[in-house]
Each structure stands twice: as C-alpha cells, then as structure tokens.
Amino acid sequence: MITFKAPARKSARKRTRRDYAGLNSGQGSDPNRWMRILEGKIIKDDPFQRLKGHAVGLEWLADDESAMREPIVIATPEGLGMKMPPSNFTVDDVTQLIGGNMPVEVIGLSCFRLIISPN
C-alpha cells in the first residue's frame, strides 16, 4: 500500500524576510521601514508603572511584587546614578563615537518616544 506524506504546514502570518545577500554585501537596512510598519496603526497608552529615578532602588525591589517582572517607565533619570546623553544627542554623534563602518539599526527618536512614553 502506498501512502503519501501530507505537505508541511506553513504559517500564514506576515513576517519580515531577512536580506542575507544584502547583509553580506554590506548594504544597510532601510530605516524608514519602521515608519511604514507604524502607518495606520493605533498606538495606545502603555499600562506600565511610571517611576522617578530616585525611586528605583533596593527598597523598590524589596517592596514591589512586580519589580523586575514588568516593564517600567523612568520619567526622570535623576537619582539613578547614571549619566544620560543630552537631549540633542543624534545618530551622527553615535557614528563619531563608534565609527562609520559599524552597522547600527535605529528607530527615529520621535517614533521611539511615541511608542515608549507618549506625552
């Protein structure tokens, strides 16, 4: 008796394809692809807890059940003990720091703020 193997199931979901040939030849990725992905989408307010920098510490870890289990938004970095880049820090500044031949994929800052912390 001859039996035939059923064809492999394929996912119908949309997914981006990697351009391995382009990566090998040194071509950069399209930075505007993120804007095309976001076009027509409704961006809702996030449900994340908002903390000030000085509130993030050992006491927060001990007292908050959701600490380090859920994302948080740090509204102001004062008190974190970190040096933050100035607000006018750009991709060109990153290029000067790490070099022009290092590929870095970025999202536009206005888009990033809209997604992470809409104000």
HELIX and SHEET records of a PDB file:
HELIX    1   1 TYR A   20  ASN A   24  1                                   5    
HELIX    2   2 ARG A   33  LEU A   38  1                                   6    
HELIX    3   3 GLY A   53  ALA A   55  5                                   3    
HELIX    4   4 LEU A   58  ASP A   63  1                                   6    
HELIX    5   5 VAL A   91  ILE A   98  1                                   8    
HELIX    6   6 LEU A  109  ILE A  116  1                                   8    
SHEET    1   A 2 GLN A  49  LEU A  51  0                                        
SHEET    2   A 2 ILE A  72  ILE A  74  1                                        
END                                                                             
